[in-house]
Amino acid sequence: MPTIKRPELARQITLWLVLYGFLLSTALFIHGLWVNEDAERRVWEATLERAMDAMLDQHVRVPSAHWPNTGKFDLYRLDGSPNVPEPLRPLAAGLHDELVFDDREWVVLVREVEGTRVALALDIEGFEAVEARLMRPVLISSLAFMLLMVVIIHGGARLIVRPISVLAREIGLLRPDRRGQRLELPARASAELEVIANALNDYLARNDRYVERERAFIDTASHELRTPVSVIRNAAQMARNQVDVPIASACQLDRILRTTGEVEELVSMLLVLAKDPARVRHGDERVDVQALLPEIVEDHRTLCEGRDLRLALGELPTCVLAAPETVLRVAIGNLLRNAIENSDRGTITIDLAANGHVVIRDCGHGMSEQEIAALYTRMAQGGDRRSGIGLELIARLGEHLGWKLSIESAKPQGTVVTLDLSGVRV
């Protein structure tokens, strides 16, 4: 399954806070523009209302008085006058902002006076230019504030999540094969992180005690099993060596000897798992796999008796490994025994590559991709009766000794099991 690269927590916090700040700043800016436009409109309306009231009062006092239009503050009669600018003619009573005529921008107040529409126009071109100049530094300062906000938020977010990042890195460095691992609480950690760290440390401590009890039990049980198994094997061997042993009894004695041999191999593997894996992995024992494989094959030929099965060795190049010979013999023997038990007739081949790959090809019914995937899952989870204790133990040994076990379906039938020992090749 491909690894998904997830964003850092500090980056997520920064993005959300910056987005929130941007939306908030935009809303405030728009609201400020609306307030400014509304205030500006009210100012123009009040100014023009007072000016028009003054003009009308003057007209009442002096009917012959005429308001001179200067191009800045102009008065028009909209009904019937020929010199009215075209944009003013259709205007209804009220304030009209941002009208353009004579290449300028105007604000116009229209009022009904004695059944006639009167318009008072104020040139605001200069005011708009001043407003535009004042708006430019506001925009620049807003952008600078946004940039400063991004820097501050990002720095603050990284500072806040730094204890979480440190704790996450420590958790990522935990290894299941190490004992005595504990998490250190980062500096400036919050109360929630302290609870998490204490809970994980408590779990690690309990797991160490559990593993220690498991190893002690396996070690004790394995040593206790060795003596009775050896007694059974020796007694069966002495009985088998007697003269004139009936054929039926000889077959049963051979079966007892094979079974006790398998039990002894299983006990040896349990002892290896009960010991310190680091000490076993860094042993100085050297094994010549080229000479070991023929011995293993000969030991297992008796399992093919009475069946149409043959064991064949392929090419055996020189291959020397740094590994415990007993464990290696048990591991390869277990894989070969599984191949024999799952085959009815044909030839089982055992090949050795110079790079340290031991390949066993059986002639059984084979396995589907789903069955192989399920087998890997069961081995990873500790094994069960369907996968057998042998494969599960080999998988666990591989974790400690640097071996890799792979299982593939062969064409047209059968299964190919590869024990990759290249990691310990000398």
N, C-alpha and C positions, 0 to 999 in steps of 0.2 A: 504494500500500500504506500503510495507516494507521500512524502512528508509535506504538509501544508505549512508554508511560512506565514506565521501570524504576526500582525503588527504589534509593536511594543505598547505597553500600557501608557507610558509617558506620551507617546505619539498620539494615541487615541484621545487621551485627556486634552492634549494641546489642540487637536483638530476640533473637538467638540466645543471647547471654551472659545477658540478663535471664531468658530462659526456662530456661537451665541453672541460674542462681542460684536461681530460684523452685523448680525441681524439687529442687535440692540442699537448700535451706532447708526445703522441705516434708518431705523425707525425714528430715532431721535433727530437725525438730520432732516428727514422728510417732515416730521412734525415741526421742526424749527422753520423750515421753508414755508409751511402752511401758516404758522403763526405770523411769520414776517409778512407774507402776502396779505393776510387778513388785517394786520396792523397797518400796513401800507395803504390798503384800500380804505380803511377807516379814516386815516389821516387825509387822503385825497378827498374823500367825501366831505369831511368836516371843513376842510379848506375851501372847497368849491361852494359848499352850502353858504358859508359866511360871505364869500365873495359875491355870490349871486344875490344874497339878501341885501348886501350893501348896494349893489347895482340897482336893484329894484327900488330900494328906498330912495336912492338918488333920483331915479326916474320919476317917482311919485312927487318928490319935492320940486324937481326941475324937469318937466315933461320934455322940454326941448333939448335936454342934455343927450349927448351921443357918446357911447363907449368906444374909445379908439382901439382897434385891433393892432397889436404890435408883433404878432407872430409868436408870442409866448403865453399870453393870457387873452384869449379871443372869445368874443360873444357873438352868437349867430341866432337868427330867427329861422327856424327850419321850414316853416310853412310859407311858401311864396317868395322867398328871397333867392335871387339868382346866384349870389356869390358864396353859397354854402358848399363846402367840400362834399364830394359824392358819398364817402363812407358815413357822413353824419345824417343824411336824409332819412334812412329807414329806422333810426334809433327811437326806441320808446323811452318813456320817462324812467329815470334812474341813473345810476353810475355805470359808466362803461370804461373799462380799463384796457390798456395795451392796444389802442386803435392807432393805425399808421396811415398818415396822409401827409403830403408835402415833405416826404422823405424823413419824417420824424415820428416819434411815438408820443401819443397823447393819452390823457385821461379826460373824459367828457362827462359832465353832469347835465342831464336833460330834465326840464321841468315844464309842466303845463301852466301857463300864465294867461289868464283871460281867454282860454280856448286856443291859445297858440303855443306851440312847442318852442322853448328857448333852450339853447345849448351853450354851456360855458366850457371851453376847452383849455386845458393846461398842458403846456409842452413839458414832458418829463424825460426827454432824451438824455439830458445831462444827469438827472437823478439815476437813471438806469445804468449809465456808464460808471457812475460812482459805485453803484451797488455791485456791478460786475467786478470792479477792481477790489472791492472789499470781500467778495465771495472767493476770490482766488486764494488769498492766504488762509481762509477758513478751510478750503478743500485741502490745501497742502498740509496744514496742521492736523487735519483729520487723518490723512494718510500716514503722516509721521506718528500720530498717536496709535494707529492700528499696527504699524510696524513695531513700535515700542511695546505694545500690548502682546504681540506674538512672541517677542523675545522674552518678556517677563513671564508670560504664561508657560512657555516651553521650559525655561529654567526652573520655574517653580514646580512644574509637573515632574521634571526629572528629580528634583530634590525630594519631592514628596514620595515618589515611588522607588527611590534608591534603596531603602531597606527591603522592599518587596523584591526588587531585582537581585539584590545580594542573596536573599534567602532562596530565591528561585534557582540561582546558580549553584548554591550549596546542595539543594535537593537534586539538581541534575547530576551532580558528581557522586551521589550515593551509588554504591555497587552492592548487589545481593551477596557477593562472595566475600565481603569484608565484614569483620566484626568490630564492635567498639565505635561505630560511626555515630557522631552526634552533630546536631546543628547548633551553630553559635548565633545568638540573637544579634542582628546588626545594630549599629549605633543609631540612635534616634528612632528606634522601632516603636510602633504604636502598640497599644494594649491588645488589639486584635492579632497582630503578628506574634506577640508573646504567647498568646493562647495557642496559635497554630504551631509555633516552634516547640512549645512544651508538649503538645499532643504528639507531634512527630517523634520527638526524643523519647517519650514514653513508649511509643510503638516500637522504635528501634531497640530500646532496652529489652522489652518483652520478646521481640523477635530473636535477639541474641540468646536470651535464656532458653527459648524454645529450641533453637538450632543446637545449642549445647546439650540440652537434654536428649534431643534426637540422636546426636552423634554418640553420646555416652551410651544410650540404649543399644544402638546398632553395634557399637564396639563390644559391649558386654554380651549381647545375644550371639554375635558372630563367634566370639571366643568360646562361649558355652556350647555352641553347635559343633565346633571342630572335633571335640573329643568323642561324642557318640557317633558322629559320621565316620571318623577314622576307625573306631571299633567295628562298626558294621562292615566297612570296606575290607579291613584286614581279615575279619572272620569269613566274609564271602570269598576272598582270595584264597585263604587256606582251604576252604571247602572245595573250591574250583580246582585246586591243584591236586586233589585226591585222585588216586587211580580208580578206574572203572566207575566214574560218575555217570549216572544215567543221562541220556541226551536231554530229556525234559528238564531234569534238575540243572544240568549245565546251562541250558538256555535261560532259566530263571536266575541262576547265579550271575551270568553275564549281564542280565538286565539290572540286577542289583548293583553290580560294579559300575555300569554306565551311569545309573541314577546317582550313586554316591559320588561319582566323579563330577557330575553336573552340580550337585549340591555343594561340593567343595569349591568348585569354580565360583558359584554364586556367593559363597561365604567370603571368598577372596575379594570379589568385587565390592561387597558390603564393607569389608575392612578398609579398602582403599577410600571409599566415600566417607568413612568415619574418621579417617586421619586428616591431618592438615593438608588440603589440596595443594597449597604452595610448596610444601616439602616434597610431595610426590612429583609435582610438575618440574621442580628444579633438581631432580635427582641426576646423578652422573652415569646411570646405566645406559649401555649402548646395545641395541638389538639389531641383528642381521636378519631382516625380514625375508631375504632370499632363502635363507636356511630354515627359517621358522615356519613358512607356509607349508612345505611338504610334510613336516611333522604334524601340523594341525590337520591336514587332509587325511593322513594315515590314521590318526586317532578317530576320525569320524567315518571311515569307510564301513565300519561295522553297522552303522545306522542304515546303510543302503542294502544290507543283506536281505534277501527275500523280496526285493523290489527291483523293478526294471529301471534302476537309477545308477548313474556313473558320475564319479567326480574326476574332473580333468583340470590339470594345471596348465596355464598358459606360459608365456615367456616370463622368466624371472630375472630381471636385471638386478644389478647390485643396488641395494638400498639399505642404508644404515640409519636408524632412528634413535633419538634420545628419549626413551620411554621405558617404563617398568615392563619387563618381559612377561611376567605373570598376568598383568592386566591386559596387555596387548594380546596374549594368547587367548585369554578368556573372551575378549571382545570379538576377535575374528572368529573364534570357535562358536560363539553364540550366534553370530550372523550366518555362519555356514549351517548350523543346526536348524535355524529357522527356514533356510532355503530347502533343506532336505525334508522337513516336516510339511512344507507347503507344495511339494512336487510329487507327482505320481510316477512319471516315467520320463526318460530322456537323460540329458547330460547337464550337470551343473559345472560351470567353469569358474575358476578362480584365477584372476589376472593380477599382476603387479606392475605398476608403472614406476619408472625411475624417479619420478617426482614425489613418490610416497602415496599413491592412490591404490588401495586394495579394492578390486571390483569383483563382485560375486553375481553371476547371472544364473538364475534358476529357470526351470522349464515348467513352472506351475501355471495356474490360470491367470496370473497377472492381477493388477489392481487398476481401477479407474482413477482419473484425476481427482474425483471427489473423495474416493476412499483414501488416496494418498494424503490429500489435504486434511482429512479427518484424523489420519494417523499422526501427522505432524502436530496437530492440535492436541491430541491426547498425550503425546510425549511431552509437549511443552507444559501441559497442565499436571504432569506427574504420572501419566500412564494409567492403564486399567487392564482388566483381564483380556480385553480384545487385542491390545497391542503387546501384551506380555511384559514381564518384568525385565527381560533381557534387553529389549530395545530401549526401555525407559532408563535402565542403568547405563547403557552405552551413551545415550544422549546426555545424561548427567556427567558422566566421565569426560565426555567431549568438552563440556563447559569448563572443566577444571584443567584438562590436559592439552587444550588447543586442538582437539580433533573435530572433524565435521562429518556428520552422517547424512547422506542424501539417498532418497528412494525414488526410483522412476519406473514407469511401466515400459516393458520391452515389446518390440514388434516381431512376429505377430502375437506372441504370448509370452508370459513370464514377467519377472521383475528383476531390475538391476539395482543392487545396493552398493553404494560407494562409500568407503571409509577413507576420508581425506586426512592423511597424516603428514602432509607437506609442511605444516607448521612446526613439526618437531624433527624434520629431516636434518641430519648432520652434514 
